[in-house]
Amino acid sequence: MDAAKEEFLKEFGRDYGYSGAPKTIDEIRATEFKRLEGVAYLDHAAATLYSELQMEAILKDLTANIYGNPHSQSDSSFATSDIVRNARQQVLDYFKASPKDYKCIFTSGATAALKLVGEAFPWSHQSNFVYTMENHNSVIGIREYALEQGAQAYAIEIEDTERDAFTGNIASVQVTKHQMLRRNEAKFLAKNHTGSAYNLFAFPSECNFSGLKFSLELVKTVKEDSIRYSDGSPSSNGHWKVLIDAAKGCATEPPDLSKYPADFVVFSFYKLFGYPTGLGALIVHTDAAKLLKKTYFSGGTVAASIADIDFVKQREGIEELFEDGTIPFLSIASLCHGFKILNSLTIPAISRHTSSLATYLRNVLAALRHENGTRVCTLYGSCSSKTLCNKMGPLVSFNLRRPDGSWVGHREVEKLASLYSIQLRTGCFCNPGACAKYLDLSHLDLVTNIEAGHICWDDNDIINGKPSGAVRVSLGYMSTYEDVKQKFIDFVTSSFVSMPTHSRDLQFCGRSIPFTDTGFESRYSAFGVDLKSITVYPIKSCAGFSTDRWPLSSRGLLYDREWLLQSLTGETLTQKKVPEMCLIHTYIDLSQGILFINSPRCKEGLQIILNSNSSNGKREEISLRGQIYQVQGYDKEVDTWFSAAIGRPCTLLRHLSSSHCVSLDERDSVGTCRESRTCLNFSNEAQFLLISEESVSDLNNRLNSNVGKDVRRTSVQVNPMRFRPNLVISGGRPYAEDEWINIKIGNKSFRSLGGCNRCQMINFATDAEQVLKTNEPLSTLASYRRVKQGKILFGILLRYECEAEEGNSNNSWLQVGESIIPDSKQLGDTRRIHADMVVCQVGKSSR
């Protein structure tokens, strides 16, 4: 045991590891989660994991018993009804809810349960829907039902509490009211409302953004109308009902309904024990259930109906009334096996275990400092007894900063984490109120971000200098110290914390010789930098072919990425989603005018005549990366061949024409793609990708160095073709291409558009006609080729300056062996260039 773990156990040993349970945490991981070998799964707030023992028990149950539709009257149906009845009781027991006072309604999940409440709640124009700012979108969505019925809705922030000096009980809660929302007010004011108005107050037991736990004392406070508004506005009239969103908090601290009698509690079972998905529940107080107004009826919810007259008699049982159709009884039958896992460990022990890991992680992240003393991490969420939020759940939400104080994008963290086999989540987690609150995003910021095109799950993680989301680590009952320390904390430290002893490794790349403008062109000629290979990729994301000589066009290499494969739904297919595309081999014979295509999955090859009407004659327009392309498809025989080659239905399309010219802002930082006006076929960013053999050699040396430092690593060597280059050069020094602006290959002129941002496609390798995915070489590249914008650069993108050619550019050819000469006149201030290309990766230079 290492010293760090000994220190951890010294502080948290009483809570960590289930010492009194049938199995310790190490035994649980070794026997029930063998699939987690080498993986740190830290996204339990989104979905926790099922254990292998749990699934074995479920399979044994379902294969040994017959469960029929519970709406029948057979023995198998009665068996199902017994299982369902027992499952309802287990749910009520889990929340300490008396079956006399509460009922368990099965739904497809917490969201469906919330939707049910919103649809059936007795809204009127006198009603109020009030919710804390820290709420999931699925809760906030209830306001649509309230507003449509004339009710008013608003969010609140809990500011302070007053307690009785003698009893210690809460006397009142002071809150800040956000903007009042109302819709169709005139329409409903004209109607006479009879009877009492009902209001709904909603809050989460635990915020899924910050991990902050709300005190369940809010239930009694709201019901007793003890909310006080800081602006002095009066309390709302009518009766208050309280809804608790327990989807996040119920796995470690389910609301105790015997103490805090909420009217509605919602949750999903996969948050508790991983399986089944698509199943949740609404726990509803019987008095509140009587107020719900259900319109639709279905099979299972009616006692009788007549088809041709307006007559229906609904069932009286609360569960039967609200469970439309046949419930997912086989999923319900599996619940007892999940509860068995939790009961064997006990919820208090699970809570202590996960909290010990979360507290340790918060402490370590809060203490991290860069070499200049600045904080690495900004944590979100803090406890305060004054605001009824005095506990933190097993969730840590944060953002990282660089030594200069600028933010590290959360998507950058997520992408790098995946290279280390760390699974976590980033973004706003469907919690817009908490996101805006903790990230200090004003309404103007939010609107500006949306107008700029930012949506959930995109890569726009830093907008106008502010983060648009956060990084979230969440723990589950099977999480371990090794997940948190040896995986995640070590990853953050090595990837994002600058260390004094490695400060000299912060430069973007090492140089073998001093770099000056003087004599630059002659020096490269002396080094003998020349064109080593030319590769054409006729079909986007499929294998290409190498050639000694090839013609140029205004779009790059002739026929390069002139075809693509498209799914039947219109999605452009690439190796990112269909790795098998790399097994499709292509070759063009210019003399015959034929594109030859082969695949190990097809017995016969395919031939496409370049200048004929072998296509189906149908022309259409497609959109790719926001640009419109004119394309032409092929006949059914061709599409059938490609569908067999990749194992899914698809169509082959050829680019005919487009107005697609990439326009990149000249103000972009050096090292990313510079200003251009480039006509493209179906390539992503540029006409050409250039790779240096010397840069690949340096990368391989680093890969070997990493293997030597970690006995668990196997040797990985890559060749230039792993990066799908069009042009491979030989000679010079590693990464000299980063500095080039204009270059000549022979007498052809090209302009560098900057570095090529690498993705996980370079981690795909083929072995015996199988596609294998590893973490390399992207993981090693990330350790020393990551720039400030979070991009991992390797190779450069080029544009053919055909207008600069003398004579007819249509007769220009590239040929292997031609000299590569950078244009020293356009290099500019190289010191400024490399100041902009400082690597963000800090810590150890090799990893």
C-alpha positions in Angstrom: 0.0 0.0 0.0 1.4 3.4 -1.0 1.8 6.3 1.4 -1.0 8.3 -0.2 -3.5 5.6 0.4 -2.3 5.1 4.0 -3.0 8.8 4.6 -6.4 8.5 3.0 -7.4 5.5 5.1 -6.0 7.3 8.2 -8.6 10.1 7.7 -11.4 8.2 6.0 -10.9 4.5 6.9 -13.9 4.4 9.2 -16.3 5.3 6.4 -14.5 3.8 3.3 -14.9 0.3 2.1 -17.9 -1.5 3.8 -15.8 -3.1 6.5 -18.9 -4.6 8.2 -20.6 -5.9 5.0 -20.4 -9.4 3.4 -17.7 -8.0 1.0 -15.2 -5.2 1.1 -15.0 -2.7 -1.7 -12.0 -4.4 -3.2 -13.8 -7.8 -3.2 -16.9 -6.1 -4.7 -14.8 -4.7 -7.6 -12.9 -7.9 -8.1 -16.0 -10.2 -8.2 -18.9 -8.1 -9.4 -17.4 -5.4 -11.6 -14.6 -7.2 -13.5 -15.5 -5.2 -16.6 -14.1 -2.1 -14.9 -10.5 -3.4 -15.1 -8.4 -0.4 -16.1 -11.5 2.0 -16.3 -12.5 4.7 -13.9 -16.2 5.2 -14.2 -17.1 8.5 -12.6 -20.5 9.3 -14.0 -22.9 7.7 -11.5 -25.1 10.8 -11.3 -26.0 10.1 -14.9 -26.3 6.3 -14.5 -24.8 4.0 -11.9 -23.6 0.5 -12.9 -25.3 -2.8 -12.4 -23.2 -5.6 -10.8 -22.5 -8.8 -12.6 -23.9 -10.7 -9.6 -27.2 -8.7 -9.9 -27.5 -9.6 -13.6 -26.8 -13.3 -13.0 -29.6 -13.3 -10.4 -32.0 -11.6 -12.8 -31.2 -14.0 -15.6 -31.7 -17.0 -13.3 -35.0 -15.6 -12.1 -36.4 -14.9 -15.6 -35.3 -18.3 -17.0 -36.7 -20.2 -14.0 -40.1 -18.6 -13.8 -43.0 -17.7 -16.0 -44.3 -14.2 -15.7 -47.4 -13.4 -17.7 -49.3 -10.1 -18.4 -50.8 -9.0 -15.1 -54.0 -8.0 -16.9 -54.8 -11.7 -17.5 -56.2 -14.1 -15.0 -53.8 -17.0 -15.5 -51.4 -18.5 -12.9 -48.5 -16.8 -14.6 -50.4 -13.5 -14.4 -51.0 -14.0 -10.7 -47.3 -14.6 -10.3 -46.5 -11.3 -12.0 -49.1 -9.5 -9.9 -47.4 -10.8 -6.7 -44.0 -9.7 -8.0 -45.4 -6.2 -8.8 -47.1 -5.9 -5.4 -43.9 -6.8 -3.6 -41.9 -4.4 -5.7 -44.2 -1.5 -4.8 -43.7 -2.4 -1.1 -40.0 -2.5 -1.5 -40.1 1.0 -3.0 -42.2 2.4 -0.2 -40.0 0.7 2.4 -36.9 2.3 0.7 -38.4 5.8 1.3 -39.9 4.8 4.7 -43.4 5.6 3.3 -46.4 4.0 4.9 -48.6 2.1 2.4 -51.6 3.7 4.0 -50.4 7.2 3.2 -48.4 6.6 0.0 -48.8 4.8 -3.3 -46.1 3.8 -5.8 -47.0 4.5 -9.4 -44.5 2.9 -11.9 -43.5 5.2 -14.8 -40.9 5.0 -17.5 -38.6 7.2 -15.4 -38.3 10.2 -13.2 -39.1 12.5 -16.2 -42.3 10.7 -17.0 -43.3 10.9 -13.3 -42.7 14.7 -13.4 -44.7 15.0 -16.6 -47.6 13.0 -15.0 -47.7 15.5 -12.1 -47.6 18.5 -14.4 -50.4 17.1 -16.6 -52.7 16.1 -13.8 -52.1 18.8 -11.2 -55.2 21.0 -10.5 -53.8 24.2 -11.9 -55.9 27.4 -11.9 -55.1 31.1 -12.6 -54.8 31.5 -8.8 -52.1 28.7 -8.6 -48.4 29.1 -8.3 -45.6 26.9 -9.5 -42.5 27.7 -7.5 -39.1 25.9 -7.9 -35.6 26.4 -6.7 -33.1 27.7 -9.3 -31.1 24.5 -8.9 -33.5 22.1 -10.6 -33.4 19.8 -13.5 -35.0 20.7 -16.8 -37.5 17.9 -16.3 -38.8 19.8 -13.2 -38.7 23.2 -14.8 -40.7 21.8 -17.7 -43.7 21.5 -15.4 -44.2 25.2 -15.7 -45.5 24.8 -19.2 -48.6 23.0 -17.9 -48.9 25.7 -15.1 -48.6 28.6 -17.5 -51.0 27.1 -20.0 -53.7 27.0 -17.3 -53.1 30.6 -16.3 -51.0 29.9 -13.2 -47.9 31.9 -12.4 -44.5 30.4 -12.2 -41.2 31.6 -10.7 -37.8 30.4 -9.5 -36.5 31.2 -6.0 -33.1 31.3 -4.2 -33.0 30.4 -0.6 -31.2 33.1 1.3 -31.6 32.6 5.0 -33.6 30.8 7.7 -34.9 31.7 11.2 -35.2 29.1 13.9 -37.3 29.1 17.0 -35.0 29.9 19.9 -36.5 27.2 22.2 -37.3 24.3 19.9 -34.7 24.9 17.2 -37.3 24.3 14.5 -37.5 26.5 11.5 -39.7 29.5 12.0 -39.4 30.9 8.5 -37.3 30.8 5.4 -36.3 34.0 3.5 -36.0 33.6 -0.3 -35.3 35.8 -3.3 -38.0 35.7 -6.0 -36.9 35.7 -9.6 -38.9 37.0 -12.5 -42.6 36.2 -12.4 -43.8 34.3 -15.4 -47.5 34.3 -16.6 -49.2 33.4 -19.8 -52.9 33.7 -21.0 -53.8 35.8 -17.9 -56.6 37.6 -19.6 -58.1 34.4 -20.8 -58.4 32.9 -17.3 -59.3 36.1 -15.4 -62.6 36.1 -17.2 -63.4 32.7 -15.7 -64.9 32.3 -12.2 -62.7 30.0 -10.1 -64.5 28.1 -7.4 -62.8 26.2 -4.6 -59.3 26.4 -3.2 -56.3 27.1 -5.3 -53.4 24.6 -5.2 -49.8 25.6 -5.5 -46.8 23.4 -6.2 -43.3 23.8 -4.8 -40.5 21.7 -6.3 -36.9 21.1 -5.2 -34.3 18.4 -5.6 -33.1 16.4 -2.7 -29.6 16.8 -4.2 -28.6 19.2 -7.0 -27.2 17.2 -9.9 -24.9 20.1 -10.9 -23.3 21.0 -7.6 -24.0 18.1 -5.3 -25.6 20.4 -2.8 -28.2 18.6 -0.6 -31.4 20.6 0.2 -32.7 20.1 3.7 -35.9 18.1 3.7 -37.2 20.5 6.4 -38.3 22.6 3.3 -41.3 20.2 3.1 -42.8 21.3 6.4 -41.7 24.9 5.9 -43.6 25.2 2.6 -46.7 23.4 3.8 -46.9 25.7 6.8 -46.6 28.7 4.5 -43.4 29.9 6.2 -41.7 31.2 3.1 -40.9 35.0 3.3 -39.9 37.0 0.3 -36.9 39.4 0.5 -38.8 42.0 -1.6 -41.7 42.0 0.9 -44.3 40.5 -1.4 -47.1 38.6 0.3 -47.3 34.8 0.5 -49.4 33.0 -2.0 -53.0 32.0 -1.2 -54.1 28.5 -1.4 -52.8 25.0 -0.4 -49.2 24.1 -1.0 -48.1 20.7 -2.3 -44.5 19.7 -2.3 -42.6 17.7 -5.0 -39.1 16.3 -4.3 -36.9 15.3 -7.3 -35.0 12.5 -5.7 -33.4 11.2 -9.0 -29.9 12.2 -7.9 -30.1 12.0 -4.1 -32.0 8.7 -3.7 -29.0 6.5 -4.3 -27.2 7.6 -1.1 -29.9 9.3 1.0 -33.5 8.6 0.0 -36.0 11.1 1.5 -37.5 9.8 4.7 -41.3 10.3 4.1 -42.1 9.3 7.6 -40.4 12.5 8.8 -40.8 14.7 5.8 -44.2 14.0 4.2 -43.8 15.4 0.7 -46.7 15.0 -1.6 -44.8 13.8 -4.6 -41.4 12.1 -5.0 -39.9 11.0 -8.3 -36.8 8.9 -9.2 -35.5 6.3 -11.7 -34.2 2.9 -10.8 -31.1 2.9 -12.9 -29.8 5.7 -10.7 -30.0 3.3 -7.8 -28.5 0.1 -9.1 -27.9 0.4 -12.9 -30.6 -1.9 -14.2 -33.3 -1.7 -15.4 -33.4 1.4 -17.5 -36.7 2.9 -18.7 -38.3 2.4 -15.3 -39.0 4.8 -12.5 -41.7 5.7 -10.1 -43.9 8.4 -8.7 -44.5 8.1 -4.9 -47.6 10.1 -4.3 -49.4 10.8 -1.0 -53.0 9.5 -1.2 -54.5 12.9 -0.4 -52.5 14.5 -3.2 -53.4 11.7 -5.6 -57.1 12.5 -5.2 -56.5 16.0 -6.5 -54.8 14.8 -9.8 -57.1 15.1 -12.8 -56.4 12.4 -15.4 -58.0 12.8 -18.8 -56.7 10.0 -21.0 -57.7 6.4 -20.3 -56.2 3.2 -21.6 -56.1 -0.5 -21.2 -55.6 -1.3 -17.5 -56.9 2.0 -16.2 -60.6 1.5 -16.8 -63.1 -0.7 -15.2 -65.5 -0.4 -18.1 -66.0 1.7 -21.3 -68.5 1.7 -24.2 -67.1 2.3 -27.6 -69.9 4.3 -29.3 -71.2 6.5 -26.5 -69.5 8.8 -24.1 -69.1 6.5 -21.1 -66.1 5.3 -19.2 -65.7 4.1 -15.6 -62.1 4.4 -14.4 -60.5 2.1 -11.9 -60.4 3.4 -8.3 -57.0 2.2 -7.4 -54.4 5.0 -7.6 -51.7 2.8 -9.2 -54.1 1.3 -11.7 -55.6 4.7 -12.6 -52.3 6.2 -13.6 -50.4 3.3 -15.1 -51.4 3.3 -18.7 -51.2 0.1 -20.6 -49.2 -3.0 -19.5 -46.5 -2.0 -17.1 -42.9 -3.3 -17.8 -43.4 -6.3 -15.5 -40.2 -8.1 -16.4 -38.2 -5.0 -15.5 -40.2 -4.7 -12.3 -39.5 -8.3 -11.6 -35.7 -7.5 -11.6 -36.0 -4.7 -9.0 -35.8 -7.1 -6.0 -32.3 -8.2 -7.1 -31.1 -4.6 -7.3 -32.5 -3.8 -3.8 -30.8 -6.9 -2.5 -27.5 -5.5 -3.5 -28.2 -2.2 -1.7 -29.6 -3.8 1.4 -26.5 -6.1 1.7 -24.4 -2.9 2.0 -27.0 -0.7 3.6 -27.7 2.9 2.5 -25.9 4.5 5.4 -22.8 2.6 4.6 -23.1 3.5 0.9 -23.5 7.2 1.9 -20.5 7.2 4.1 -18.4 5.3 1.5 -19.2 7.6 -1.4 -19.0 10.8 0.8 -15.5 9.9 2.0 -14.3 9.7 -1.6 -16.1 12.9 -2.6 -14.7 14.8 0.4 -11.2 13.6 -0.3 -11.5 14.6 -4.0 -12.8 18.1 -3.1 -9.9 18.6 -0.6 -7.3 17.5 -3.1 -8.7 19.6 -6.0 -9.0 22.7 -3.7 -5.4 22.4 -2.7 -3.9 22.1 -6.2 -1.7 25.0 -7.2 0.3 25.9 -10.3 4.0 26.7 -10.0 3.1 30.4 -9.8 0.8 29.8 -6.8 -2.5 30.3 -8.6 -5.4 27.9 -8.0 -5.9 25.1 -10.5 -9.5 24.3 -9.6 -12.7 26.3 -9.0 -15.2 24.1 -7.1 -18.9 24.7 -7.3 -21.4 24.3 -4.4 -20.8 25.1 -0.7 -22.7 24.2 2.5 -24.5 26.8 4.6 -26.7 26.1 7.6 -28.5 29.4 7.0 -29.8 28.3 3.6 -31.0 24.8 4.5 -28.3 23.4 2.2 -25.8 22.0 4.7 -24.6 18.8 3.2 -22.8 17.8 0.0 -23.5 14.6 -1.9 -21.0 12.3 -3.6 -20.6 14.6 -6.5 -17.8 17.1 -7.3 -18.4 19.8 -9.9 -15.6 22.2 -11.0 -13.6 23.9 -13.7 -9.9 24.1 -14.2 -7.7 27.2 -14.8 -4.4 27.6 -16.5 -1.5 29.3 -14.7 -2.4 32.6 -16.4 -5.9 32.4 -15.0 -7.7 31.5 -18.2 -10.2 28.7 -18.2 -9.6 25.2 -19.5 -12.6 24.1 -21.5 -14.7 21.3 -20.0 -14.9 19.5 -23.3 -11.1 19.5 -23.4 -11.0 17.8 -20.0 -13.6 15.3 -21.1 -11.8 14.4 -24.3 -8.4 14.0 -22.6 -10.0 12.0 -19.7 -11.3 9.5 -22.2 -7.8 8.8 -23.4 -7.0 7.8 -19.8 -10.1 5.5 -19.7 -11.8 7.9 -17.3 -15.6 8.3 -17.9 -17.1 11.5 -16.6 -19.6 14.1 -17.7 -19.2 17.7 -18.7 -21.7 20.5 -19.6 -24.6 21.9 -17.6 -26.2 18.5 -16.8 -29.7 19.7 -17.9 -29.7 22.1 -14.9 -29.7 25.6 -16.5 -30.4 27.5 -13.2 -27.5 26.0 -11.3 -25.3 26.3 -14.4 -26.0 30.1 -14.7 -25.7 30.6 -10.9 -22.3 28.9 -10.4 -20.8 30.0 -13.7 -22.0 33.6 -13.2 -23.8 33.7 -16.5 -26.2 36.6 -16.9 -29.3 36.5 -19.0 -27.3 38.5 -21.6 -24.5 35.9 -21.5 -27.0 33.0 -22.0 -28.8 34.7 -24.9 -25.5 35.7 -26.5 -24.3 32.1 -26.2 -27.5 30.8 -27.8 -27.4 33.3 -30.6 -23.7 32.3 -31.2 -25.0 28.7 -31.9 -24.2 27.2 -28.5 -26.5 24.3 -27.6 -26.4 21.4 -25.1 -23.6 18.8 -25.7 -21.7 20.9 -28.3 -18.0 21.7 -28.1 -18.4 25.5 -27.4 -17.0 25.2 -23.9 -15.5 28.7 -23.5 -17.5 31.6 -24.9 -16.3 35.2 -24.5 -13.8 34.1 -21.9 -16.4 32.3 -19.7 -17.0 28.6 -19.3 -20.4 27.4 -20.7 -20.4 24.3 -18.5 -18.4 22.4 -15.9 -16.7 19.1 -15.2 -18.6 16.7 -13.0 -17.2 13.7 -11.1 -19.9 11.6 -9.4 -19.3 8.5 -7.2 -21.3 5.3 -6.8 -21.3 2.5 -4.3 -18.6 0.5 -6.2 -16.3 3.5 -6.6 -12.8 3.1 -5.2 -9.9 5.1 -3.9 -8.0 4.0 -7.0 -10.6 5.5 -9.3 -10.3 8.9 -7.6 -6.6 9.1 -6.8 -4.6 6.9 -9.1 -6.9 7.6 -12.1 -8.6 10.9 -11.8 -6.4 13.1 -9.5 -3.2 11.8 -11.2 -4.7 12.6 -14.6 -5.6 16.2 -13.5 -2.2 16.7 -12.0 -0.2 15.4 -14.9 -2.3 17.1 -17.6 -3.3 20.5 -16.1 -1.0 21.4 -13.2 2.3 23.3 -14.0 5.2 22.0 -12.0 8.4 24.1 -11.3 10.7 21.2 -12.1 9.2 20.9 -15.6 8.8 24.5 -16.5 11.3 24.2 -19.4 9.1 21.5 -21.0 6.3 23.9 -21.6 7.5 24.9 -25.0 5.3 23.5 -27.9 8.1 21.3 -29.3 11.8 20.9 -28.9 14.2 22.1 -31.6 17.4 20.4 -32.7 18.9 23.7 -34.0 18.5 27.4 -33.2 15.7 29.1 -35.3 16.5 32.3 -37.1 15.3 33.9 -40.3 18.8 34.2 -41.7 19.6 31.6 -44.3 16.4 29.7 -43.6 15.7 28.7 -47.2 19.3 27.5 -47.9 19.4 25.6 -44.6 16.3 23.5 -45.6 17.8 22.8 -49.0 20.9 21.6 -47.3 18.8 19.3 -45.1 17.3 17.7 -48.2 13.6 18.0 -47.2 11.6 16.3 -49.9 8.3 14.7 -50.7 8.4 11.1 -49.6 4.9 9.9 -50.6 1.5 11.0 -52.1 -1.7 9.5 -50.9 -5.2 10.0 -52.4 -8.4 9.1 -50.5 -11.2 9.0 -53.1 -13.9 8.1 -50.6 -14.1 10.1 -47.4 -12.9 8.1 -44.4 -12.1 5.0 -46.5 -8.5 3.7 -47.2 -6.6 5.6 -49.8 -3.8 4.6 -52.2 -0.2 5.9 -52.6 1.3 6.9 -55.9 4.5 8.4 -57.1 2.9 11.1 -59.2 -0.6 12.7 -59.2 -2.3 15.7 -60.8 -3.5 18.7 -58.9 -6.9 20.5 -59.2 -8.4 23.6 -57.7 -9.7 21.4 -54.9 -6.5 19.6 -54.1 -5.4 16.2 -55.4 -7.6 15.2 -58.3 -10.5 13.0 -57.1 -9.4 13.3 -53.4 -12.5 12.8 -51.2 -14.8 13.3 -54.1 -17.1 10.6 -52.8 -18.7 9.9 -49.4 -21.0 7.3 -47.8 -24.3 8.5 -46.3 -26.7 6.6 -44.0 -30.3 6.2 -45.0 -31.2 9.0 -42.5 -28.8 11.4 -44.2 -25.9 11.2 -41.8 -22.4 11.4 -43.3 -20.5 8.3 -42.3 -17.0 8.4 -41.1 -14.6 6.2 -39.2 -15.5 7.9 -35.9 -18.8 6.0 -36.0 -18.0 3.3 -38.5 -14.4 2.2 -38.0 -14.9 -0.6 -40.5 -14.7 2.0 -43.3 -10.9 1.9 -43.0 -11.1 -1.7 -44.5 -12.5 -0.4 -47.8 -9.5 -0.1 -50.1 -9.5 2.2 -53.2 -7.3 2.8 -56.2 -7.8 5.0 -59.3 -6.2 4.0 -62.6 -6.1 7.3 -64.5 -5.3 5.6 -67.8 -8.4 3.5 -67.6 -10.5 6.2 -65.9 -11.7 3.7 -63.3 -12.0 3.8 -59.5 -11.4 0.3 -58.1 -12.8 -0.6 -54.7 -12.3 -3.7 -52.5 -13.4 -4.9 -49.1 -12.6 -8.1 -47.2 -16.3 -8.4 -46.5 -17.2 -8.5 -50.2 -16.2 -11.4 -52.4 -16.0 -9.3 -55.5 -14.6 -5.8 -56.0 -16.4 -2.8 -57.4 -15.5 -0.7 -60.3 -16.8 2.8 -60.9 -16.0 4.5 -64.2 -15.0 8.1 -63.5 -16.4 9.8 -66.6 -19.6 7.9 -67.3 -23.3 7.9 -66.2 -22.9 4.8 -64.0 -24.8 6.8 -61.4 -28.5 6.6 -61.0 -28.9 10.0 -62.6 -30.6 11.5 -59.5 -29.0 14.7 -58.4 -29.7 16.2 -55.0 -28.4 18.7 -52.5 -26.9 17.7 -49.1 -25.7 19.8 -46.2 -22.3 19.0 -44.7 -20.7 21.3 -42.0 -23.3 24.0 -42.9 -22.4 24.0 -46.6 -24.6 22.9 -49.5 -23.2 20.4 -52.0 -24.6 19.2 -55.3 -24.2 15.4 -55.4 -25.2 12.5 -57.5 -26.0 9.0 -56.3 -25.5 5.5 -57.8 -27.6 2.6 -58.6 -28.9 0.0 -56.1 -26.1 -2.5 -56.9 -23.4 0.0 -55.8 -25.3 0.9 -52.6 -25.8 -2.7 -51.8 -22.1 -3.4 -52.2 -21.1 -0.6 -49.7 -23.8 -1.6 -47.3 -22.3 -5.1 -47.1 -18.8 -3.7 -46.8 -19.6 -1.6 -43.7 -22.4 -3.8 -42.3 -25.1 -1.1 -42.4 -27.4 0.4 -45.1 -25.8 3.3 -46.9 -25.6 5.1 -50.2 -22.6 6.3 -52.2 -22.7 10.0 -53.3 -20.3 11.9 -55.6 -19.6 15.6 -55.3 -20.6 17.5 -58.5 -20.3 21.1 -57.5 -20.6 23.4 -54.5 -19.8 26.9 -53.4 -18.0 25.5 -50.4 -15.0 27.6 -49.7 -13.7 27.4 -46.1 -13.3 30.9 -44.6 -11.3 31.0 -41.5 -10.7 34.1 -39.5 -7.2 35.5 -39.8 -7.3 36.5 -36.2 -7.3 32.8 -35.1 -4.4 32.0 -32.9 -1.3 30.8 -34.7 -1.1 27.0 -34.5 -4.8 26.6 -35.4 -6.1 26.8 -38.9 -5.3 30.3 -40.3 -7.2 32.5 -42.7 -8.1 30.8 -45.9 -10.5 30.8 -48.8 -10.3 27.2 -49.9 -12.5 25.2 -52.3 -13.0 21.7 -51.0 -14.5 18.4 -51.9 -15.6 16.4 -48.8 -12.5 17.0 -46.7 -13.1 18.5 -43.3 -10.8 21.5 -43.2 -8.3 21.7 -46.0 -7.2 20.3 -49.3 -4.0 18.6 -48.0 -2.7 17.2 -44.8 1.1 17.1 -44.6 3.0 14.9 -42.1 6.8 14.8 -41.4 8.6 11.5 -41.0 10.9 13.2 -38.5 7.9 14.3 -36.4 6.5 10.8 -36.5 9.9 9.4 -35.4 10.0 11.8 -32.5 6.5 10.6 -31.5 7.6 7.0 -31.7 10.5 7.8 -29.4 8.1 9.2 -26.9 5.8 6.2 -27.2 8.8 3.9 -26.4 9.8 6.2 -23.5 6.3 5.8 -22.0 6.4 2.0 -22.3 9.6 2.0 -20.3 8.0 4.1 -17.5 4.9 1.9 -17.2 5.3 -1.9 -17.3 1.5 -2.2 -18.0 2.0 -0.5 -21.4 2.7 -2.5 -24.5 5.0 -1.2 -27.2 3.2 1.0 -29.8 4.8 2.3 -33.0 3.0 4.2 -35.6 3.8 5.0 -39.2 2.9 8.2 -41.0 -0.1 6.6 -42.7 -1.9 6.3 -39.3 -2.6 10.0 -39.6 -4.2 9.7 -43.1 -1.9 12.3 -44.7 -2.0 13.3 -48.4 1.7 14.3 -48.3 4.6 12.8 -46.3 7.9 14.6 -46.2 11.3 13.4 -45.2 14.2 15.3 -43.9 14.7 18.4 -41.7 14.0 18.4 -38.0 10.9 17.3 -36.0 8.0 19.7 -36.1 9.7 22.2 -38.3 6.5 22.2 -40.3 4.7 24.0 -37.5 6.6 27.2 -38.4 5.9 27.2 -42.1 3.6 29.8 -43.7 4.2 29.4 -47.4 6.1 26.5 -49.0 7.0 25.2 -52.4 6.9 21.6 -53.5 8.9 21.6 -56.7 7.5 24.7 -58.5 4.1 24.4 -56.9 3.1 26.9 -54.2 1.2 26.0 -51.1 0.0 28.0 -48.1 0.0 26.5 -44.6 -3.4 26.9 -42.8 -1.9 25.8 -39.5 -1.9 22.7 -37.4 -4.2 19.8 -37.8 -6.4 19.1 -34.8 -6.3 15.4 -34.1 -9.1 13.2 -32.9 -9.6 9.6 -31.8 -9.6 8.4 -35.4 -5.8 8.1 -35.2 -6.2 5.5 -32.4 -7.8 3.1 -34.9 -5.5 0.3 -36.1 -6.1 -2.7 -38.3 -5.0 -6.2 -37.5 -5.9 -9.2 -39.5 -8.8 -7.3 -41.1 -10.1 -6.3 -37.7 -10.3 -2.7 -36.5 -8.8 -2.1 -33.0 -9.1 1.0 -30.9 -6.4 2.0 -28.4 -5.4 5.1 -26.5 -2.4 5.7 -28.6 -0.9 7.7 -30.2 -3.4 10.5 -29.2 -2.7 10.1 -25.5 1.0 10.7 -25.9 0.4 13.5 -28.4 -1.9 15.2 -25.8 1.0 15.2 -23.3 3.1 17.5 -25.4 1.2 18.8 -28.5 -1.8 20.4 -26.8 -2.2 24.1 -27.4 -4.0 26.6 -25.3 -7.3 26.2 -27.2 -7.3 22.5 -26.1 -6.5 21.2 -29.6 -4.0 18.5 -30.1 -2.0 19.4 -33.2 0.0 17.1 -35.4 0.8 17.7 -39.0 -0.2 20.8 -41.0 -3.0 21.7 -43.3 -2.2 23.1 -46.8 -4.0 25.0 -49.5 -2.9 24.8 -53.1 -2.2 28.3 -54.5 -3.2 27.4 -58.0 -3.7 31.0 -59.0 0.0 31.6 -58.3 1.0 29.0 -60.9 2.3 30.2 -64.3 0.5 28.9 -67.3 -2.3 26.3 -67.0 -2.6 25.0 -63.5 -4.7 22.1 -64.7 -1.4 20.5 -66.0 0.3 20.7 -62.6 1.4 17.4 -61.0 3.0 16.5 -57.7 5.8 14.0 -57.8 7.6 12.0 -55.1 11.1 13.3 -54.7 10.4 16.9 -55.3 12.1 19.4 -52.9 10.2 21.1 -50.1 11.3 24.7 -49.6 9.6 27.0 -47.0 9.3 30.6 -48.0 11.3 32.6 -45.5 9.8 35.9 -46.6 6.4 35.1 -45.1 7.6 33.6 -41.8 7.2 36.8 -39.8 8.2 37.0 -36.2 8.9 33.4 -35.3 9.2 34.3 -31.6 5.6 35.5 -31.6 4.5 32.4 -33.4 5.9 30.1 -30.8 4.8 32.3 -27.9 1.2 31.6 -29.2 2.0 27.9 -29.5 2.8 27.2 -25.9 1.5 23.9 -24.8 -1.2 23.8 -22.2 -0.1 20.4 -21.0 2.0 20.8 -17.9 3.5 18.4 -15.4 5.7 15.6 -16.8 6.7 16.2 -20.3 6.3 12.6 -21.4 2.8 12.1 -19.9 
